[in-house]
Amino acid sequence: MRRSQSCPDATPRGGRLDTPILLLGVLSSSVGFGYFWYGRKQKAPVPLVCGLLLMVVPYFVPGAVALFLLGTVLGIIPGVLRI
């Protein structure tokens, strides 16, 4: 079967879509949604902002290691700063 020229690959910025980046993005977005939902219901700004950042960060961080480190830091902040 011949590949259509009108349907380009769905890869970010012309690069490869790696499995670790995809899984870390889904994981951090899921945790971020939980923090966002909790922060919105409890009117707590720290989990709300960290949750929003965890949902948005995977779109802008290019590497798996950087995404893991940033996601870990953003995931720990609401537990440390109980405001």
N, C-alpha and C positions, 0 to 999 in steps of 0.2 A: 504494500500500500504506500502510495506516495504522500509525502508530507505537504500540507497546504502552505503556501507562501503568505497567506493572509492571516495566519494564526501564529504569532511569534511565541517563543517560549515564555512562560510565566515565571521568570526568575528575577530577583531583585537586582536592580542596577546592572543588568547584563551579566551578573556573576552566577555562580552555582548556588542552588538551594540545598544546603547541607542539612542532614538529619539532626545533628546536635543543636544547631541554631533553631530549627523548627520546633523541636521538643522543648528547648529552654524558653522559647518565645511563648508557646502554649502554656507551659507551667507558670511562668512569671505573670502572664496575663490572667490566668485563673486565680492565682493568689492575689493579684492586684484587684481583681473584681471583688473578691471577698473582703479585702481591706476597704475598698471604696464603698461597698454596700454597708459594712459595719460603721464606717465613719459617717456616712450619710444618715443612718438611722439613729446613731448615738450623738450626732452633732459634734463629733470629735475631728478637729482639723488635721491632726497628724496622720491618722490612718487614711483619711480621705485623700490627702495630697500624695502620700506614699502609694496608695492604691492606684490613683490616676497615673502617676509616674511609672508604676510597674506595668500598666496596660499600654503605655505609649512608648516606653524605652525600647522594646524589641524592634520597632520599626526603624530606629536610628542607630543602633549599635551594630557594627559590622561583624564582630567576632564572637565566637562561642565563649571564650575565656572572659572577655570583657563583659558580656551579657550575664554570665554566671556571677562574677564578682559584684557588678552593679545591682543585680537582682537580690543577691544575698544581703548587701548593705541596706538596700531599700526595704527588704523584708524584715530586718532586725530593728530598724529605727522605731517603728510603733511600739515594740516591746520595751525598748530602752527609754524612750521619751513618753512617759504616760501622762500626757497633758489632756 
